Amino acid sequence: MHKKDCFYLGKIVRKHSFRGEVVAKLDTDEPELYQNLESVFVALGNDLVPFFLEESLLQKGNQLRIKFEDIESEEDADAIMGAGLYLPIEFLPKLTGNKFYFHEILGFDIEDVNYGYVGVVTGVNDTSAQPLFEINSNGTDVFIPMIDDFIKKVDREHKKIIVESPAGLINLYLNN
């Protein structure tokens, strides 16, 4: 399994007991969806290694206490401390309406209700305070904030997102 075929579920953040139990902080708004997992992929170096769960218990909101098979001691737990947890993309719950996963919209066309066709989504910049659509418009990068009020429609069937960006924003990028 490769990371490109998976989504990031969370990270092992601490040990819980001398029996090798660990606590993972889940990166999700719905941690309850992941409390009865049979297995996960653990990122060890550049590899994703399957680990099977003996038990898991959701605690403190988005923290999952996990007892993995074959992790029997604190030393075993140390070997996976800080590792990322991944699941295959098909495990993601389907989103509808104007909600989407960042990976899902790569390659979608962006059309602005006032400007018209803008370009193709090449990525999402989520390192700033507000995530941004990264759009390639005939070789020029255009960035539009991913604000709910700006996103008018996500058309999965036609791979298109219709936005209404602030007046003049797109022209700042395209009319030098």
Disulfide bonds with the S-S distance in Angstrom:
none
